[in-house]
Amino acid sequence: MKATLAIIFGLGLMFISAVKGAECGPWDVFEASFKSTRDYTNAFKEVEVNCVFSQGEKRWIVPAFWAGGKKWTVRFAPPATGKYTFRIESSDNSDVGLNGKEQSLRVAAYKGRNPLLQHGFLRVAGDMRHFEHADGTPFLWLADTWWKGLAKRLTWEGFRELTADRRSKGFSVVQIVCGPYPDEGFFKPSWENEGGQPYLARDLGVVNPNYFDYADRRIKFLVDSGMVPAIVGAWGRGDCNSMEAFGPASLKRHWRYLVARYGAYPVTWILAGEIPDETKWGKGPWAEVADYLRKIDPYHHPVTCHPNNGKGRRGVKGDEVVFDYDMVGGSHDAPAAISGESLATLTSARGMEPAMPVLCGETCYEGHMQQGFGDVQRHIFWMNMLSGAAGHTYGAAGVWHAGVVGDHGNWGAWGGQPYDWTTWKEGMNYPGSTQVGIGKKLLEQYPWARFEPHPEWAPGCFAAGIPRQVRFVYLPRRNIYNWDGPEVKDLEPDVDWHVYYFDPATGRKFDQGTITATARPGERDAKLVTFKKNVPSPQDWVLVLENIARK
């Protein structure tokens, strides 16, 4: 994926060597390295380095990162073909190696098949309700939760296996922490990857580039596999409070390093996990860090936070908007996760102004403390997606904490006892991950980005769609021996509908025939049509009604 021109400054002289056959395409990563001419005691803290890229009147000020020794590296993702110019500059004007002359870069058409590079980085769509690529292609967020996916107990081979599994099931995002972990003490050995700890000082003042070199390999592999890394910078709950431990200045410096390392990839940012709700309305030290992150990111990747109690924005006059999309939570308790109260968290957030995409970023993990399996995961997915969510985040015991035999990787706040002894391989194979992927694939066969919630279409169910074109109705799992189907109301009588039941556990379709129009187009006095038919078996079902004319 990476096209590299190695640019090395030394003793005031510049040497350029192009990698043989390298060609940088739009949204691909151009990487250049520079050599300082000075010795710094702690380069990470003592000097800031940027690379200024230009194309016509457009400019990108891209942070560079200290890569060890006298080496600094910049990564840039050009958004279009053509000629660019760039120059290195630093806060130390006396360092000749880090203040260079303007150079040029040519970007040719992308020839690969990675959809993240074919269509460009993610952004909030114009309707402010979902995500799309830079070229306007809708993007359906289906994330998996790998909070501790950079830990070395999940081996490189295991990481690739898990990535391949999630890709095959249709996941499009991976939520992953690159910084202080939840549920464990700072600088514990379990925090390490193959390169050691990310920082070598308790104030995050001494970075360890070796850690991030190994993290690079994993982040890049996700992107190469067509999945967006949703990078979480830290954690903020009481027993792992990064703000209390390190302070805003250190966390800003940490985020600058993450932007320099990963901003040129198709990522989204999650400021931190389980931080105070006030952050969402621009209050407190975490909001200060969020403002800083937004200012230094030259690509304006979507930013959110993972709130402490899972609630959405406050929506009061005077609130400062510091995020681009709203992440809410559910409950780790299965009955509560599928309750009306959990749903109200999402729908109330969606009703706030200004409008923005809303999704559930953490709820009942499958198998977490031995509950919340497939039927619960299907319920949560369809409940949220047909109630206006921009996407959904799934999680599984074993996977979120990268558990392995002999190292469970998760410590509760109650005396440090583990929540689960599940391994990542066991959690990877839970059925819910397949079933939410099946749901995503069904939605993508229709113009899902234009769906609006319509609970009035089928009382007691979850319903959404586009009037006159398509209706989706989710009937949750009920008691046994119940074949009653949902009653779908107010169907437009001048439309010929094709109807089928979709099994959300297997993807099987059970055709229910057609509803023939009872009126001529535009006939004002025609009565609306109601549909009701028994389900194929007593379980949960998705009922799809589609305008035959669209087929």
N, C-alpha and C positions, 0 to 999 in steps of 0.2 A: 504494500500500500504506500510505502513511504518513498518519495523521491528526494534525494539528498544532494545538495551542493555543499561540499565542505569548504568553508571559508575560514582561513586561519590567519590571524594577525600576529605578527611577531616583529619586534624591533622596528616598528613603524612601516614594515613592508607587508604587502598583501599577496597571498597566493590563492588562486582559485583552481580547483580541480573538479570537473564534473564527473559524476559516476557514469561509467560507460552504459549507454542505452537508457539512462534515466530520463523520465519525462513527467513533469508535474501536471496533473489535471486539476480542474476546478474541484474544490473541497477536499482535495488530497493534501497530504502533509508535506510541505517544503521545510527542510531542516537545515540550519546553518550553525556552525560553531565558530567561536572566536576565542583568541588567547589573550589574556590580560598581560600587560608588561610590568605589572606591579605585584608585589607580594602583600596579601592582606592577612591579618590575624584571623579574621572571620568574615570571609567575603560575603557569606549569606546575609549578614547583618550590616556590613559596612558600606556596601555599594548597591545601588539599584541600576539595572541595565534594561534598556528597551531597544527594540528594533522598529523603525518607522517605515512602513510599507506604503506605497502610493501607486494609484492608477488614475490618471487624470486628476480630477479634483478630490477623489476619495482618498482618505488616509486611515491607516490602522496603526495604532501605537500598541505594539505587542510586547508584553513582558518577556524577558529572557530569564533563564534559570541557571544558577551556578551548578555545574556538573562535576565539580571536584577539581582540585589543583588550581590551575589557572584557566580552566576551560569554562566558557559560558555558551549556552545553546539557546537558539530561538526556533520555535515551530510556528509556521504560518499556513493557513488554509485559504488560498485565493478563491474568491467566489465566482470568478469568471475567467474565460480565456483572455489572452492578450499579454501585453508587456507591463511589467511592474518594475518599480524602482524601490530600493531599500537602503537604509543606512543604520549602522549601530551607534548608539549613544548611551552615555552613562552619567550618573550623578558625580563621578570623579572625572573632571575634564582633563586631568593630567595623565590619565591612562590612555596612551595612544592606541593600545590594542582594542579598547572598548569604545573608541570614538573614531569611526571610519568614514571613508568617502562613500558617496552614493554608488550603488551597483544595480545591475538589472537582473530581472527574472522573467522568463517567458513561460506562459502556461498554455498548454495545448489541450485539445478536447479529451475528455475522459473516455477511456475505452473499456473499462471494466463493467462488472455487473452488480456491484454492491449498491443496493437501493439508497443507502445513506449518502453515497457519493453521486449517484445518478441524479438524485432529486434535491440534495443539499441539506443544510442544517435545519434543525427543528425551530419553529417559531409558533407563536400563538396566531391562530387563523383570524381572519377579518371579522368573523361573527363573534369572536372572543369566547367561544364555547368549546373549541377543540384545538388540537395541534395539527400543523401541516409542515411540509418541507418548504424549503426556500422557493421551489418552483410551483407551489400551490397544491401539491399532492397531499391529500389527507393522511394523517398518521394516527393510527389507533394504538394508544398506549396500553400494552399488557406487560406489566413488569413482574419479575421475580425478585425475591428479597434475599440478597447475599451480603448481609451487613458485614460479615467477617471473611469475605471471599478473597482477600489479599493475604490472609494468614498462611504460614507455611505448612500447617497441618493439612490444608487442602493442597495437595501437591500440584505441580504443573500439569502432570498427566490427568489428575482428577479434575482440575479446572477445565481442561479441554473437553473431557468427557461430559461434564455438567453443561458446558456451553453448547455442545452438539445436541444434547438431549433437549435443552430449552429451545434451541433454534428449530429443531424438528417439530416441536409442539406448537410453535407459532408465537413464542414470546418475542417482544420487540424492545424491551428495556430491562436492564438489570440495575437495581438499587444496591450500591456498594459503598462501604465506608473507606475513605482514604485519609486516615487520621486517627484520633483517639476513638477507641471502641466503646460500645455500651457494655454494661454488665461485668466489667472487670476493672481492676485498678490500673492506673497509668503506669506504663513502662513494664508491665508484667511480661515474662517471656512469651506468653501466648499472643502478645501483640506483634511479635516479630514475623517478618517474611524471610525469604532466603537470604536477603541482604542485611538482616538485623532489624533494629528499631528504626522508625522513621526519623527520630530525633535523638541526639546524644546528650542533651541537656534538659533538665527538668522544666525549663521555661520555654521549650521549643526554640531555643536560640541557636542551636547547632544542628543543622540538617545533615542527614546521612544520605547522600545521593545514591548509594548502593541499594537502599531500600526502594527508592523510587525507580531505579533502573529495572528492578524485578516487577514493580507495580506496572511500569510501562508495558511490559510484555503482556500482561493480563488485560489491561485496558485496551491495548491495540488489538488483541485477539478477539475481544468482544465486538469491536468495531468491524474488524475483518469478517466476522461472522454475521454481520448485518444487525447487530443489537446495540442500542444506545446505552452507554453507561450513564446512570443518574448518580453522580458522585456526591457523597455526603462528606462534608468537611470535618465534622466533629460530633460530639454528643454533649447533651446539656442537663440530663436528669441529675437529681440530687446526689446519687452515689457515684456519678461519673461526670461531674460538672466541669466541662472544659473552660467555661468562662471564669469560674471561680479559681481554677487551678492555674490558668495561663494569662487571662486578661485579654482585652480587645486588641492591644498592639501586637501581641504574639499571634493571635488568631488571624489578624489581617495579613501578617507576613506569611503565615501558613497558606492562606487563600491565594496570595499573590503567587506562591510557588505552584499551587495546583493549577491556576490559570495558565501560568507559563508552560507547565508540563502538558496539560490536557485540553487547553482551550482550543487548540487547532483540530481537535477531534469532534465528531458530532455528539456532544454530551449535553446533559442538562445538569443544573446545580441544585443540590439540596443543602442549604446553608448549614444545618445541624439537626440532630435528632433530639426530640423531646425537650425543646426549649420553651420558654414562657410564651403564652399566647400573645402577650403585648407586642412581641416582635412583629406579628402580622399587621399591626396598625402603627408601626413605625416608632415604637417606644422601647427604651432600654438599650443595653450595650450590644445585644445581638443585632438589633436593627442598624446600629452604627457599622457593624461588620458587613451587613447586607448592602448598605449604601456603598461601602468601599468596593465590595465585589462587583457591583453593577458598574462602577466607574472604571475599573481597570480591565474589564473583559471587553476586548475589541469586537467580539462577535455578538454580544448581547444574547448569549444563551439564556433560555428561560430559567428563572430562579424561583425557588420556593423554600419552605422550611417544613420540618416534621414537628408538629406542635406537641406540647406536653400532655394535653388532655384530649387531643384529637379534634378540637373544635375548629370551626372556620373563622373567617374575618368578623370583626365586630360591626363594621358598617355604620359608624357614627361620624357625623360631620366633624371635620378636622383631622380624621385619621390620615396618616401618610401611607401611600401605597408603596411598599418596598419589594413586592413580589409580583411575578408574572402569572403564576397559576397557584391555585389554592389546594393544598393537600390536607385532607381531613383523615380521621381515624375511625375505626369501629370499636370492636371489643374482642379480646382474646377468648372470651367465654362464648361458646357456640350459640346458645339461645339468645344472648344479648346481641350478638353480631347480626342476626337476621331479624331483629326487632324493629318496630317502627321508630323507636328512639334513635337507633343507629342510622336508619335511613334519613331521619329528620336532620341529623348533623350534616349530611351531604346536601339535601335539598335546601336547607336554610342558607348554607354557604353559597349555593348556586343563585339564590335570590338576592344576594348582596350587590351593591353597586360600589365601584364599577364592575361590570361583568368580566369574568375571566374563567378559564377552564378549571373545573373542580374534579378531583378524583380522590378515592380512598387510598391512602398510602400505606396503611397498616391496619389489619384487622385480624380475625381469627386465623392463625396459621394452621394449616392442615396437619393433624397429628400432634399439635402442641399440647403437651400434658395429656396425650391420648384422647383427643376429641377433635371435632370439627372436620370430619372427613368429607368425602366427595359430594354428598348431597348438600352439605352446608356450603361448600365452596361454590357449587353451581348456583345456589340460592343467592349468595352474596353478589356474585358476578352479575347475574341477570337483574337482580333488584337494583343495583347501582347503574348498570348500563342503560336500562330502560327508564331510569329516573333522571337522566340528563348528565351522567358522568362523562368526562372526556376520555376515560379509560379506567383501568383497574390494576391494583397491585396485589398479587398473590404471594403467599409465603408458606413454607413448609418446615416443620421440625427437622432438625438435622442440617438442612440447607442453610438457613439464615445464620447459624452459628458455626458452620463448617465443621460439624462434629465428626470425629473418627473414633474408632475403638481405642480406648485408653486416654482420650483427650476430648471430652465432651464439648468444650469451647463455650459454655454458657453458665453464668453464675447468677442466681437470683439475689435480690436484695435482702432475703430472709436468712441470714447466716451464711450466705454464699453457696447455698445448695443449688444444684442444677435443675433447670426446668425439665430437661429431656436428656435421655441417654441415646437418643436416635442419632444415627450416623447420616452423613449427607447422602450416601448411596441409598440408604433406606428411604429417606425423605424424597429423594429425586424420583422415586418410583411410585409415590402416592398417586392415586387415580385423579385427584382434583386438578393436578397440573395439566394432564391431558384434556380434561373436560372443559377447563376455562379456555384452553387453546382451541378446542372445537367450537366454542361459542364465538370466539374472535373470528375464526374463519367463516362462520355463517354470516356474521354481520358484514364482513368485507365483501360479500357477494351483492350487497345492496348499498345504496347511498347513505350509509349509517351517519355520516357527519351532518346530514340534514335532518336526522330524526329529532323529534321533540316529544317530551313525555305527554301521554294522554291517559291518565289513570281512569278517566270517565269512560273510556272505550270498553273496559272489562272490569267491573267492580270486583274487588277481592283479589285482583291480579296486578301485575306490573305490565304496563303497555306503553308503547312508543311507536313512532313511525312518521309517515308523511301522508296527510289526507289525500284520498283518491289514488294513491300509489302503492303504499305498502303499510301493513300493520304487523307488529310483533307483540305477542302476548305471552307472558311467562306465568304459568300456573305452578306455584310451589308444591312441594311434596306434602301430602296430607295423610290421613289415616288409611289403613289397608281397606280393601273391598270398596273402594270409592272410584267409580268410573265416570263420575259426572265431569263433563267438560265445562270450560268457561263460557259464559254468555258474552258474546261480542256485540256491542250495541252500535246503532247509528251508522251502519255501513251505507255509503253512498249508493243509491238504488240504480243509478245509470252506469255502473261499473260492473264489468264481468270479472269476478274474483276467482283466482285459483287458491285452494286452501290445502295446507298440509300440517301435520304434527311433526315436530322435530324432537328427537330424543337427545337431550343435552348431555346424557352420559355416554352415548355411543356415536352420535352423529347420524343415526338411521332416520329416514324420512318415511312417514306413513301418509300417503296421499288421501285426501278427503274430497277430491273431486272439485267441482266448480259451483259458484253461485252465479247464476245467470241474471243479467240486469233485468229489473222489473219495470224500468222506465226508459224513455227516450232521453238522450243527452239534454240537459237543461230544463227538464220538465219540473216545474215548480211545485206542483201538488203531489208529487210522488211520495209515498211513505218510505221512511228509512228502513233498512233491512237489519234484522238481527240474525246472528248465527250462533248455534249451540249444537254440539255433537260430542258424544262420549269420547273420552281419551282411549288410546289403544290398550293401556294397562294402568293400574293404580301406582303412579309415581309422579315426578314433576315433568312438565312438558313445556316446550315452546310452540305456540301456535302461530303460523305465518299465513297471512292473507296478502296476496300480491295481485295487482292489476294485471290481467292477462295481456293487455296491450303492451306492457313493458317487457314481456318475455321475448 
